[in-house]
Amino acid sequence: MMAVVRETFDVIIVGAGLAGLYTALQLGSDLKILILSEGDITGTNSYLAQGGIATAIGEADDSEKHFADTMACGHFVNDPEAVRVLVDEAVENIRTIEGFGVRFDADERGYKLGLEGAHAMARILRMGDHTGKTVLSTIYERIMEKDNITHYDGAYVYRLITAGGFCGGVEALIEGTQRVFMAGSVVLATGGVGQLFSNTTNAIGIEGTGIAMGIEAGVKTAGLTDLQFHPTGLYGNDHYEGRHFLISEAVRGEGAILRDEKLNRIMDGVHPMKELAPRDVVSKTIHEVLANQSLPYVYLDATHLDESFFRERFPTIYECCMNYGINPAHTMIPVVPCMHYYMGGLKTDLDGNTSLRGLYAVGECSHTGVHGKNRLASNSLLETLVFGRRAARAILRSSGKTEDLRWIHLREVPYFNMSFGSLQNWMTRNMGVVKHYDEISDMRKKLEMALWEPMGYRLPNWEDLRLFHVSVLVHEMLKKTIEERDENEV
Ligand SMILES: Cc1cc2nc3c(=O)[nH]c(=O)nc-3n(C[C@H](O)[C@H](O)[C@H](O)COP(=O)(O)OP(=O)(O)OC[C@H]3O[C@@H](n4cnc5c(N)ncnc54)[C@H](O)[C@@H]3O)c2cc1C
C-alpha cells in the first residue's frame, strides 16, 4: 500500500458556512487552523439565508419570550437547557459580530426588526433579504486577515481519522488527489441535508456528508427523522442553481396571504397565527390543499404591498421573481413546500463535543437539541454563533494536542449501482411532508444490501464517495423513520 504524506494543524474545521468561520475566529490567533470546504463561501446555506437572526433585543422583548416561542414551535421536545443557552447568549454574540463589522438594518429608533412565523413579536435582525450573504462575507473578510488560518476551498472531506476512541484528523480529496490532515481537534461544520431531496432550498453539496462520516465512525446521532419543509419555495424553478429559490417567511411577516386556485385563504380556520403559524403546520396545510385539489402549487399573495416597498425590503426576492416574469407587487407568486432544514445531526453537548473525543460538531450538522421537532424561524444562524463560540472555547480549554496516529494508507471505497438523482427524487416522493412507509421499508432494505455487498471497491473518487455517504445517511434516516412509526403504533 502507498503511504500518504500528512500535514498537521492544531484545529481542522470542515465547512465554510457561518458555523465554521465564526468558530475559527473565536479560536484566537495562537492556534494553527485549517478550514476545508468543498466550495467557496457562496456554496453554503449560510450565504443563502434571507430572513435574519432571531435575537430578543427589542424593547418589549426578552429572552424568556424567545425561549417560550422556541419551545412551543419545537413541540416542547427541545432540550430546555440548550434553548436557555441559545436565547441567553444571543445578544453577546450579536455584539461580537457587530465588532467584526456586521451592520444590521437600523434607523434612528434602533434596529429594524423583522417578524417571522411562530414568533410572538418582531425580533429578527436583518439586512434587507440578504442577511446571510452580508454577514458571511464580512466574517470571511476577518478570516482573510488572519495569518494563523489557512482555507482550502476545493476540498471534499470524506473520512474522519480515528483510533482508540478519538479523532485526530481527516482525509480529503483536493483536485482528485487524496490528502491527509492531522489535528488535535476536528470540527465538523458541514451543514444540513437538503440536497438529499430534489425539491430543496439548499445549496448544491449540502447533502449531509459530515453526518454520514460521523455515523461511519460510530459517533452518536439524534433527531435523524426531523426534517423541516419550508412552505414557500418558488414553484417551477427547480433548476435555479440546483435548488428552489426561497420566498422568505418575512414576506408573510409583511402580510402576504396563502391562497388556493379559487383564491380562498388556505390558513383560515387552521391556526390562530394563520400564515405565520409554525412551518410544519403551514407546509402540511399546503400539502393537503395540493393533494385534495390536484394542484401543482398554491399562491403567495403579496399584491397588497407597494412595488417600491417590496423592491426595497426584499431586493433579492424581487429580482428573482422578476427574472421569472412575476412582478410580486402585481401578481401572486406560485409556491410549494421544499425540504429546507435538518433538526437532526451529530449529537453534541452544550460545548459542541460529540461522543468521539477530539471531534466537535457545530451548526446545522449538529444536534444540540435547541430546535426540538420544528425549528423556530431564524434560530439557526443564531445557533451557529452561540454554539460555535462555545465549541471554540472548549477547544481552547482542551489540551488540543495532536495525537500520534499511525501512518495513513490509501484505502479503497465501495461503489454502488445507483444514481444520486434518482435517490433525490425517491426522497422527495416518499420522505416528504407525508411519509410512504412501505416504500421506505423497501428502500431501507435495498440500501442495507448495497452497503453490505457493494459492487466492488476502488480508489477514492468523488462520485463513489458521495454515493457512499448519501447511502449511509439515508439508510440510517429510513431505519429511524420505521422505528419511530413502530413505536407510535405500539
Ligand atoms: C435559502 C435559505 C434561507 C435561510 N434563511 C435563514 C434565515 O434567514 N435565518 C436563519 O437563522 N437560518 C436560515 N436558513 C438556515 C441557515 O442558513 C442554515 O441552517 C445555516 O446557515 C447553517 O450553517 P452551517 O455553517 O452549519 O452550514 P452551511 O452554511 O450550509 O455550510 C456548510 C459548509 O460545509 C461544507 N461541506 C459540506 N460537506 C463537506 C465535505 N464533505 N467536505 C468539505 N466541505 C463540506 C460546505 O461546502 C459549506 O462550506 C436558511 C437556509 C436556506 C437554505
The ligand as an SDF file (V2000), in Angstrom:
LIG
                    3D

 53 58  0  0  0  0  0  0  0  0999 V2000
  -32.4570   29.5700    1.3350 C   0  0  0  0  0  0  0  0  0  0  0  0
  -32.2080   29.5060    2.8280 C   0  0  0  0  0  0  0  0  0  0  0  0
  -32.5740   30.5780    3.6260 C   0  0  0  0  0  0  0  0  0  0  0  0
  -32.3440   30.5210    5.0110 C   0  0  0  0  0  0  0  0  0  0  0  0
  -32.6540   31.6090    5.7830 N   0  0  0  0  0  0  0  0  0  0  0  0
  -32.3370   31.5890    7.1020 C   0  0  0  0  0  0  0  0  0  0  0  0
  -32.5420   32.7420    7.9180 C   0  0  0  0  0  0  0  0  0  0  0  0
  -32.9740   33.7900    7.4550 O   0  0  0  0  0  0  0  0  0  0  0  0
  -32.2090   32.6520    9.2300 N   0  0  0  0  0  0  0  0  0  0  0  0
  -31.6980   31.5300    9.7940 C   0  0  0  0  0  0  0  0  0  0  0  0
  -31.4220   31.5030   11.0080 O   0  0  0  0  0  0  0  0  0  0  0  0
  -31.4990   30.4220    9.0320 N   0  0  0  0  0  0  0  0  0  0  0  0
  -31.7840   30.4350    7.7190 C   0  0  0  0  0  0  0  0  0  0  0  0
  -31.5480   29.3210    6.9580 N   0  0  0  0  0  0  0  0  0  0  0  0
  -30.8640   28.1690    7.5730 C   0  0  0  0  0  0  0  0  0  0  0  0
  -29.3980   28.5340    7.7690 C   0  0  0  0  0  0  0  0  0  0  0  0
  -28.9410   29.2600    6.6490 O   0  0  0  0  0  0  0  0  0  0  0  0
  -28.5210   27.3050    7.9650 C   0  0  0  0  0  0  0  0  0  0  0  0
  -29.0740   26.4590    8.9250 O   0  0  0  0  0  0  0  0  0  0  0  0
  -27.1380   27.7180    8.4320 C   0  0  0  0  0  0  0  0  0  0  0  0
  -26.6030   28.6910    7.5720 O   0  0  0  0  0  0  0  0  0  0  0  0
  -26.2110   26.5140    8.5060 C   0  0  0  0  0  0  0  0  0  0  0  0
  -24.9000   26.9850    8.6830 O   0  0  0  0  0  0  0  0  0  0  0  0
  -23.6990   25.9630    8.7000 P   0  0  0  0  0  0  0  0  0  0  0  0
  -22.4730   26.7840    8.8210 O   0  0  0  0  0  0  0  0  0  0  0  0
  -23.9820   24.9310    9.6970 O   0  0  0  0  0  0  0  0  0  0  0  0
  -23.7600   25.2370    7.2690 O   0  0  0  0  0  0  0  0  0  0  0  0
  -23.5990   25.8580    5.8080 P   0  0  0  0  0  0  0  0  0  0  0  0
  -23.6730   27.3250    5.8150 O   0  0  0  0  0  0  0  0  0  0  0  0
  -24.5570   25.1520    4.9270 O   0  0  0  0  0  0  0  0  0  0  0  0
  -22.1150   25.4510    5.4150 O   0  0  0  0  0  0  0  0  0  0  0  0
  -21.7500   24.1070    5.2370 C   0  0  0  0  0  0  0  0  0  0  0  0
  -20.3190   24.0570    4.7410 C   0  0  0  0  0  0  0  0  0  0  0  0
  -19.8360   22.7120    4.7880 O   0  0  0  0  0  0  0  0  0  0  0  0
  -19.1660   22.4100    3.5760 C   0  0  0  0  0  0  0  0  0  0  0  0
  -19.1710   20.9570    3.3860 N   0  0  0  0  0  0  0  0  0  0  0  0
  -20.2120   20.0850    3.4620 C   0  0  0  0  0  0  0  0  0  0  0  0
  -19.7920   18.8310    3.2760 N   0  0  0  0  0  0  0  0  0  0  0  0
  -18.4510   18.9080    3.0650 C   0  0  0  0  0  0  0  0  0  0  0  0
  -17.4360   17.9560    2.8060 C   0  0  0  0  0  0  0  0  0  0  0  0
  -17.7060   16.6510    2.7410 N   0  0  0  0  0  0  0  0  0  0  0  0
  -16.1660   18.3820    2.6200 N   0  0  0  0  0  0  0  0  0  0  0  0
  -15.8540   19.6880    2.6890 C   0  0  0  0  0  0  0  0  0  0  0  0
  -16.7830   20.6450    2.9480 N   0  0  0  0  0  0  0  0  0  0  0  0
  -18.0580   20.2540    3.1340 C   0  0  0  0  0  0  0  0  0  0  0  0
  -19.9200   23.1910    2.5210 C   0  0  0  0  0  0  0  0  0  0  0  0
  -19.1230   23.3410    1.3540 O   0  0  0  0  0  0  0  0  0  0  0  0
  -20.1180   24.5100    3.2980 C   0  0  0  0  0  0  0  0  0  0  0  0
  -18.9260   25.2690    3.2100 O   0  0  0  0  0  0  0  0  0  0  0  0
  -31.7760   29.3560    5.5830 C   0  0  0  0  0  0  0  0  0  0  0  0
  -31.4390   28.2810    4.7690 C   0  0  0  0  0  0  0  0  0  0  0  0
  -31.6370   28.3470    3.4020 C   0  0  0  0  0  0  0  0  0  0  0  0
  -31.2620   27.1820    2.5580 C   0  0  0  0  0  0  0  0  0  0  0  0
  1  2  1  0
  2  3  1  0
  2 52  2  0
  3  4  2  0
  4  5  1  0
  4 50  1  0
  5  6  2  0
  6  7  1  0
  6 13  1  0
  7  8  2  0
  7  9  1  0
  9 10  1  0
 10 11  2  0
 10 12  1  0
 12 13  2  0
 13 14  1  0
 14 15  1  0
 14 50  1  0
 15 16  1  0
 16 17  1  0
 16 18  1  0
 18 19  1  0
 18 20  1  0
 20 21  1  0
 20 22  1  0
 22 23  1  0
 23 24  1  0
 24 25  2  0
 24 26  1  0
 24 27  1  0
 27 28  1  0
 28 29  2  0
 28 30  1  0
 28 31  1  0
 31 32  1  0
 32 33  1  0
 33 34  1  0
 33 48  1  0
 34 35  1  0
 35 36  1  0
 35 46  1  0
 36 37  1  0
 36 45  1  0
 37 38  2  0
 38 39  1  0
 39 40  1  0
 39 45  2  0
 40 41  1  0
 40 42  2  0
 42 43  1  0
 43 44  2  0
 44 45  1  0
 46 47  1  0
 46 48  1  0
 48 49  1  0
 50 51  2  0
 51 52  1  0
 52 53  1  0
M  END
$$$$
